[in-house]
């Protein structure tokens, strides 16, 4: 066995147990030297000497845990720091430190929070809901909370969104120290020349529907033309022709001409509550679409050159999303969404 292998074997050896340490003390009282005891336990004489000195100086054979430094706070102070932080959860660490423990460092405050399984996270952003909208959400969720999976599969989600040519937000990069501004480590973006493409899309339990490009600003007539094109496609997916429509309560969707059109065509509008994207499954598809486009732009290291190219990318990514299990996962979550909104008394859910 080489010296390197012997060293690795020594590193992998388990620590001495309490019984073994007690036997070491017993052998020491019987007059054996450190070298003789070390030979019996196949340890170095320094290890045996440490155990004996620990017993003679501290009357313990337990290994010292932690840094050995005196803790700067008491358990009561720790509880106060954590409770105050949770009470003022949007305040920065420096504020908590100045108000509760000016003598502590910022790192100490962070450690106290982590000991209690708490830490600073990026806050989820949701739309503000007033009491009237909260009541709408509760009534809506209660009305359909008794639906089974087969009934949920009759829902058709549709909505509009705008897709930008340049992704927003931060991105992490793996690099070496001192190379922050290396050209390969910089996430470039276009300051000028940005553009966006508004789209309309729908989905059913059978898969994603058509993604339609909207020319200019959407109005009631354009929306009715889109419905004229898409409703026959939706009817073909349902043998009995029965399905339920979910679209948001935007002024265009709720205009008199659209309401009349929906009634004349025998479409059952579920009267989706206002400001409730978590109850419209197409929003999850839009999020996946924008995420895929963001990854594509950063992979190719360039944004699309025109709105036509951007829409071409949208259709390609739309087809790619349709091959995943995201649609089936969304429809399996519908009942749980109703239950969560009801259980949360109408406030936002995690979807």
C-alpha positions, 0 to 999 in steps of 0.5 A: 500500500502506498503512502497516498493510499494509506493517507486516504484510508486514514481520512476515511476512518470513522471517529472513535466512539464513546466506548472506545474513548472510555477504554482509552481512559481505562488503559491510561489509568492502567499505566499504558503509554500513548504509543501503546494505546495508539497501537491497540486502536490503530490511531496516531499517538496525537489522537490519543493524547488529545482525548486524554488532555480533553479529559484532564482539562475539561473532564469530558470526552465529547468532541467540541462542536461549533466554533467554540466562540461564545454565542452572542444571543440568547434563545429568547433574543433569537426568537425575538429576531425571527418573530420581528423579521416575520412581522416586518417581512418586507424590511431589509436585513439592515432594518432588522439589525438596527431595530432588534440587535445593533450589536450583531452583524448582518451575517449573524442575523441571517444565520439566526433566520436560517436556524429557524428555516427562514430566509430572504426570498424574491417575493412572488408578484401577483395582481392586487385584489380588492374585496369585491374581486375577492368575493367574485373569485370565491363565488366562482370557485364555489360554483365549480368546486364540485366539478369532476375531471370529465367536466373540467375537460370541457373547459376551453381557455383562451386569452391574448398576450404580448410577446416582446423581442427582448427578454427581461430579467436577470440571468446567472452565468458561470464564470471565473473571478475577475471576468465579469465583463468578458464578452462571453459572460455579458448578457447583451440586450437591445436598448432601442429597436424593441418591438412586440407581437400581440397574439391570441391563443386557446387550448383544450384538453386535447392540446393547444389550439391556434395561435393568431397574430393580432394586427394593431390593437385588439378591438371588439370587431377583431375579437369577433373575427377571431372567434369566427375562425376559431369556434369551428375548430373548437367544435371539431374537438368535442363530439357533442359540440358542448364546451365551456368558454373561459376568457377574462373580463376585459372590456373587449370580451365583455362588450355588447357585441361579443356577449350577443355573439356568444349567446347567439352561437350557444357558447357557455361563458363561465363568467371568469372572475376579474384579475384571476390569471391563476384560474385561466390555464392559458396563462401557464402556456403563455409563461412557458412560451415566453420562457422558451423564447427567452432561452432561444434568444440567449442561446442564439445570442441575438433577438429576432430581426423583425416582428415577422421573425418573432412570430415565426419563432412563436409558432415554432415554440408553440408547436414544441410546447404542444408536444410536452405534458404541460396541457394535461398537467394544467387540466389535472390541476383545475379542480385543485385550483378551485379548491385552493382559491376557496380555501384561501378565501379568494386571495391569489393562489400559486398558479 
